[in-house]
Amino acid sequence: MHLQKEPSFRESVDLMFNRAVALMDLAPGLEEKIRVCNATYTVRFGVRLRGEIRTFTGYRSVHSEHMEPVKGGIRFATGVNQDEVEALAALMTYKCALVEAPFGGSKGGLCIDPREYEEHELELITRRFAYELAKRDMIHPAQNVPAPDMGTGEREMAWIADQYQRMNTTDINGKACVTGKPLNAGGIAGRVEATGRGVQYALREFFRHPDDVAKANLTGSLDGKRVIVQGLGNVGYHAAKFLSEEDGSIITGIIERDGGLFSDTGLDVEEVRQWIMKHGGVKGYPNGQYVEDGAVLLEEDCDILVPAALEGVINLSNADRVKAPLIIEAANGPVTAGADDILRKKGCVIIPDMYANAGGVTVSYFEWVKNLSHIRFGRMQRRQEEARHQLVVDELEKLSSSMGNTWTLDGKFKERYLRGADELELVRSGLDDTMRVAYQAMSKIWHERDDVDDLRTAAYLVSIDKVASSYRAKGL
Ligand code: GLU
């Protein structure tokens, strides 16, 4: 039993920020300037639904405008409040800085349970919310660019884009007012999978550093590692799917709203996902052991724990029972500041949210660039690349026949080598590079500085330094 009081989400983010900033030498006052949220706009609006006017409360918080536009998702959930939105906006600032996405940090939220509404009702509500934000430039390609978050997805982003464009009919860059749109409405290939894909790339990069792996008391690669995932939404689903299908990891646990599933030999992620879609939860799924209190699986023995749902799920009440030696924060803020202290002391390695789930905003950045350039990635180069590769293959085959065909090019190799990269491949390559470079920056500090003993502090140091230099460059 801990007597220590759990701080709020925003306080938790601030505490982690303070811990890092204490190790830095910032100009007086700059620390405070970076920490605080610049502005939070609260909107209450009415929508006529089912014969009555219903009032909704929404927020858009701007944490830092050291770079513009500011960027961050819009969340639809009943728990949305100002403290949460501000914490999430702050994390966006640090996240964007860390992965070098040229944005300030922002976040929005609407207090609503989207499952209670029909599609056409949600459209009315979303459009009205978008209208309220857009008329105050809180949705704008050059100033504030939202994206999906919990409870929102491509569909909502398409409504928001359309709403903005109706209000700004001559803005040639109107589509860049929001990211995470469907492909046919100005989206980019690979955005839906991006955050989960980023989690996979982050883990792959971690396992390329044997010294770091050893700090978590692990060895080897992702192959055969036992993974427990909390939340099989967009992020958790893609991360678990890719890790199990492509890296040989074994998904031993899946925790959902209505309970958890466990299997020593591994769960079939795709099958579980289909089950959830059909039955609304994991209960009754036949190929795994069901536990009603899913949270106990957070404390189960495994190699990697992937909290991919809400903030604050690993907290003072359960942190000392968490056994995973490695936690990757696919969600924003799943580990509270107090839990972080406890886990760190136990030697658990935490790959922090601002890095681990940055894949979403990274691909959002690519989408925004695509919208501003009005051309799909790869459209100019793809066939030219293929033609040049064909030249090499032709030449090699000529050589081979002049040597009596004593060797040949493997058919599979030829096929792979000849194919020019399409948008999806380019997006994945850009994301992979981003995740590698950002990890290396954090890891370097983790190793080089004696006063830094965790990746989160290292991540804060890298990103605060970047934000601070932007402010310095502006003369502040
Ligand atoms: N909502 C996501 C996040 O928390 C994505 C933000 C974006 O793409 O702008 O990072």
Residues whose N, C-alpha, C, O or C-beta is under 5 A from the ligand:
A	BS01	LIG	K71 G72 G73 V145 P146 A147 P148 D149 N357 G360 V361 S364
